[in-house]
Amino acid sequence: MNCKDMMQIPELTEVLKLKAGENGLQKSVRWIYFADCLQCVKSEYKIENYIHGDEFVVLTNPSVTDDSKKLMTLIHQMYEYRITALGINEGQISEELIEYCEEKNLPLFELPEKYPLIDLSQIICRKLVLEENDRNAAEQLFSSILDAEHLSRERVMAQARYLNIDLEGSFFVAEFAFASENGESGWENDDSLAAGRNVKSMIRAEFSRYIKQDILILPQAGSILALIPDKDAEESHIKEIFVRIVDRAQREYRINLMIGVGNSRAYLDEVKNSRNEASAALRAAEVSGLKGQIFFYRDQGIYTLISHVDDSRILDAYVDEKIGKLLQADELNDGNLHETLENYLNCSCNAKKTAEAMFLHRNTLNYRLKKIREILSCDLENLDTCLEMKMAFMISRYRNRE
């Protein structure tokens, strides 16, 4: 539930009056927190012990709200811990607070002074719990679509209708992978649950601008999958959404994301193929050293073909046939001839460029190339031979990343 959804709860339409921060209404609400007793704990109070992000904070005690300095200091601190919104009684909202919330895109709601806060708590918490139950059921539905060996379309569609989820039309899967500082895919962080929750909320919020229905989201180890309909948004809009998600994740939460995007599928039993393509796009980007953070499977060139070979033994056999002897020789002699050959192939078999790229003397490179020819019994002047060996290196790198 985001702030806009909260405002539209029938029992609260006349209760929550927006005073500032309209641009932040897409922010997600994880829970409601009443901060009226903060002054009781005085200096012992530590924000991080109570605020964990995405809370709708309610402050109505005049001893806090009437002291402008105390109030603004408290809200500054809470904002640093990423609260979602504020609720303050009518007559207790200053112009300074309105300006601050407007500047920070922090939704500020005016509450009726006589409205029972226990009712506010029960209404919002009940909505959040029901929504969480529906989200868990939706995750299970998404998981069943991806994992089922023999998908029962009738059963899946029945579950979708019960959850008010539209599964008609074409869909594609996007994988949002958490990347480490060196850019490699990975996610080993003590705050992984919080990070995952923040990114899930961000994905939903950004796609809600263009797509009418709620998208299915499934957390994985190190990534988040999203099932995205392609009927409501144009491809250019989809790319814009991905760019905004990557930018917001870095700017707001210091999270580095890499996004792999599979091809669209018109049948639910083919969605798992799109999921595999999304992962393959990420692996291919890593292997090939592509710059950027958003990778479409259809744009991955030769790696698209490699990923379609289901029997990995075929790929391994090809590598062994073309460059296996060289790899074994390097392993036995602690050598680097295979690195020399790969650089030579990547430099279009140009000895001068290869020597410059590897900071080698030309004679040293020629000596190594001679040894390579002897070990592999190959002709490095033959274009077909060079293409086959380059393919073998690409396969080897791809397989080592799986």
NORQUI-V780106 format. One record per residue. SS is DSSP state (hx for helix, st for strand, lp for the rest). PHI is phi as a letter, one per 40 degrees, with the letter a starting at -180 (999 if undefined). Layout:
# NORQUI-V780106
ss: {SS SS}
phi: {PHI PHI}
This chain:
# NORQUI-V780106
ss: {lp st hx hx hx hx hx lp lp hx hx hx lp lp lp lp st st st st lp hx hx hx lp lp lp st lp lp st st st st lp lp lp hx hx hx hx hx hx hx lp lp hx hx hx lp lp lp lp lp st st st st st lp lp hx hx hx hx lp lp hx hx hx hx hx hx hx hx hx hx hx hx hx lp lp lp lp st st st st st lp lp lp lp lp hx hx hx hx hx hx hx hx hx hx lp lp st st st st st lp lp lp lp lp hx hx hx hx hx hx hx hx hx hx hx hx hx hx hx hx hx hx hx hx hx hx hx hx hx hx hx hx hx hx hx lp lp lp lp lp hx hx hx hx hx hx hx hx hx hx lp lp lp lp lp lp lp lp st st st st st st st st st lp lp lp lp lp st lp lp lp lp lp lp hx hx hx hx hx hx hx hx hx hx hx hx hx hx hx hx lp lp lp lp lp lp lp lp st st st st st lp lp st st st st st st st lp lp lp lp lp hx hx hx hx hx hx hx hx hx hx hx hx hx hx hx hx hx hx hx lp lp st st st st st st lp lp lp st lp lp hx hx hx hx hx hx hx hx hx hx hx hx hx hx hx hx hx hx hx hx hx lp lp lp lp lp st st st hx hx hx lp lp hx hx hx hx hx hx lp lp lp lp hx hx hx hx hx hx hx hx hx hx hx hx hx hx hx hx hx hx hx hx hx hx lp lp lp hx hx hx hx hx hx hx hx hx hx lp lp lp lp hx hx hx hx hx hx hx hx lp lp lp hx hx hx hx hx hx hx hx hx hx hx hx hx hx hx lp lp lp lp lp lp hx hx hx hx hx hx hx hx hx hx hx hx hx hx hx hx hx hx hx lp}
phi: {999 b c c c c c c c d c b c b b c b c b a g d c b c c c c b c a b b c b c c c c c c f c c c b d c c b b b h g c c c b b b c d c c c c c d c c c c c c c d c c c c c g c c a b b b c c g b b c c c c c c c c c c c f b d b b c b c c c c c c c c d c c c c c c c c c c c c c c c c c c c c c c c c c c b c c b c c d c c c c c c c c c c g b c b c g c b b b b b b c c b c c c g c c i a b a c c c c c c c c c c d c c c c c c c c c b b c c c c c b b c b c g a b c b c b c b c c b c d c c d c c c d c c c c c c c c c c b f b c b b b b b c c c b c b c c b c c c c c c c c c c c c c c c c c c g c c h b b b c d c b c f c c c c d c c c c c c c c c c c c c c c c b d c c c c c c c c b f b b c c c c c c c c c c c f g c c c c c c c c c f b c d c c c c c c c c c c c c c c f b b c c c c c c c c c c c c c c c c d c c c c c c}
